[in-house]
Amino acid sequence: MRIVETKTKLEKNPNTKTTYIELSKEVKDVTEREHGLTTSDDTCKWFRRLGGSETKTMAYTCNGYVCVKLVSSSPDRQSKTVREYEFIWED
């Protein structure tokens, strides 16, 4: 099985209150261990204690019920990172 992570970095648009400007987009393969460490409850709680925001979207995949999207916002809410995971079953 392959896990493809699409990591998008966004910065708040200075002209509006709710829109973001895309700074960069990176696509790479990650291991199950890396996915588990990035999306674990302990990791999300640690970032929330620092003042940031972590929002997980869970869904059923070929790997079970796992996180398919993780949105991390900075404490000042000026930038955020969106990680989207695609699970590809390979024989």
Buried (B, 14 or more C-beta within 10 A) or exposed (E): EEBEBBBBBBBBEEEEEEEBEEEEEEEEEBEEEEBEEBBEEEBBEEBEEEEBBBEBEEEEBEBEEBBBBBBBBBEEEEBBBBBBBEBEEEE
